[in-house]
Amino acid sequence: CPGFKKYKSELQRKKNPISKGKEDPPTKGETNTPKDAEVPGGGSSLVAESSGAAVVSLGTAEPGLVNPAFEETEEDLPHRTSLVAETTTIEIHREDLEEELGIRIVGGKDTPLGNIVVQEVLRDSVIAADGRIAPGDHILEVNGVNISSVTHCQAVSFLRHPGPVLHLMVLQEKGFSNKTAQQDSSSANREVIHVTLIKRDRSEPLGIKLIRKTDEAGIFILDLLEGGLAAKNGRLSRNDRVLSINGQDLRQGTPEAAAQIIQTTESRVNFVILRQPGVQLPEPAEDGSSSNSSSSSSSGGSPVHHRRRLDQNHYRRKSTYQKDLPQGYASHEKTVAIKKEPKESLGITIGGGRDNKNKLPIYVTSVQPIGCLFRDGRIKRGDVLLSINGIDLTHLNYYEAVAALKSNAASHSVTLKALEILSLNSPEAPLDVREQGFSWSPLWITWLGLPSYLHFCQDIVLSKGNLESWGFSIVGGFEESKGNQPFFIKTIVPGTPAFRDRKLKCGDEIVAVNGVPAIGMSNAELIPMLKEQRNKVTLTVVSWPGSLV
């Protein structure tokens, strides 16, 4: 994309000041045709793709890159839209120098994704309070250091560096735009404003009525109730567009989703809003709704019961979907038999469990110096626990696993089977990545080396109109030089079916499409499968939690 081209050209000028080239495109740009976003040839150039992955033509022969985000058919040509992306530098302030930013990241040059991509923004975190970084953003620089071509572990280290101020350069996909130049010129008058409202308790209403227009995406403030918290604060106005609340991206959200976030927040409600002077909403009706909109109110009363999708069923990865470990990974299964006193503790803490939202196996988060396993020395932090005294642990939730470990630890002898995952591509020492509070968790790249018989999959069904695109791009697949690589979700474009569904995440592995295994396929084989699905597609995916920074 033009924003990423400018970033790369600036780096090139620093390396070779006398080189001559084309005039730099603007920082914010629209790519009207796929040929404007040509990606350098060769499978090793993944790091240079960034936003380009979202606009490259479906017909490309580029190894390792697939883009079903935009389909080219004759009927689509009259409705061709532009994919808008821009780079921006964001300054983050921390009062506690050691405080986590509160984002999960995936990617790195040692993975098919290449770039470092934000997978998730945690609620009530530093990044959530700032409100400008969203899932899917690519992080290009940290404090002036280019991280677009570093390993995953190196990126985690840069992002976890303590300090009061952090400067992040990010590339953000803004979605497809079919606005005319005249319409776009009005954006110069728009202003992004941060507003924080503080509730005395969770049940206190803000006094805001929200609507969704039929002719424009997003949520808008219809009215501020007299005497309410928002009206007293005085910084929010009618027709303000709500971009995010507490870091939750609402650019394509609903009033019901916004109300739910507000009602579940204990104290601080952080709004990021877009204001365009001179544009008026119709006067609010008596019931707070508009004839051409859906509405919701945070004025109190009973909570909003908006429509919730049932949690997708997860299931163990089928034998037909299983694969060999990716290049650069190895796993070692070990059996540890120890003699102990009946009252002696095993001395380990665990994490994961199939009740976790990512349906993780049970893994060791610490080996305490007080137990028999520390004395034995063979069980390490990060090991996946398979069984204890013949009892299978791989299908249990967290509490079931704790109970099984405690009951079997009471005997004179214990036999543990465990799996150690080795990443040959990351010689760096393992990093201590904390979960919120105190608990350690493995890095995202560790899960890529988990044998597939321990994976739990879910089916995600996407639906779209005839003229819509699915809205995601993928990397990976079979290449002669690299062999079989998993397919990963790299980009999810705002305003598309994949974005609105909210279950697909950057870094997810695509296991199958409509029940057909993707293992061993090249991108040239997967492209037609995705193009054939005009209105509905079922993606079978495995989702691992990104590394917390």
Sequence and secondary structure as in RCSB ss.txt:
>XXXX:A:sequence
CPGFKKYKSELQRKKNPISKGKEDPPTKGETNTPKDAEVPGGGSSLVAESSGAAVVSLGTAEPGLVNPAFEETEE
DLPHRTSLVAETTTIEIHREDLEEELGIRIVGGKDTPLGNIVVQEVLRDSVIAADGRIAPGDHILEVNGVNISSV
THCQAVSFLRHPGPVLHLMVLQEKGFSNKTAQQDSSSANREVIHVTLIKRDRSEPLGIKLIRKTDEAGIFILDLL
EGGLAAKNGRLSRNDRVLSINGQDLRQGTPEAAAQIIQTTESRVNFVILRQPGVQLPEPAEDGSSSNSSSSSSSG
GSPVHHRRRLDQNHYRRKSTYQKDLPQGYASHEKTVAIKKEPKESLGITIGGGRDNKNKLPIYVTSVQPIGCLFR
DGRIKRGDVLLSINGIDLTHLNYYEAVAALKSNAASHSVTLKALEILSLNSPEAPLDVREQGFSWSPLWITWLGL
PSYLHFCQDIVLSKGNLESWGFSIVGGFEESKGNQPFFIKTIVPGTPAFRDRKLKCGDEIVAVNGVPAIGMSNAE
LIPMLKEQRNKVTLTVVSWPGSLV
>XXXX:A:secstr
 HHHHHHHHHHHHHH TT        SEEEE SGGGG   SSGGGGGGTGGGGGTS TT   TTEE TTS   TT
TGGG  EEEEEEEEEEEE SSTT    EEEEE TTSTT SEEEEEE TTSHHHHH    TT EEEEETTEE TTS
 HHHHHHHHT   SEEEEEEEEEEEEE   HHHHHGGGG EEEEEEEE SSTT    EEEEEESSS SEEEEEE 
TTSHHHHH    TT EEEEETTEE TT  HHHHHHHHHT SSEEEEEEEE TT       TTS  TTEEEEE SS
SS           EEE  GGG     TTEEEEEEEEEEE  TT    EEEEEETTSTT EEEEEEEE TTSHHHH
H    TT EEEEETTEE TT  HHHHHHHHHHHTTSSEEEEEEEEEEETT  S     B SSS B   HHHHTTS
 GGG EEEEEEEE  TT    EEEE   BTTTB   EEEEEE TTSHHHHH    TT EEEEETTEE TT  HHH
HHHHHHH SSEEEEEEE    EE 
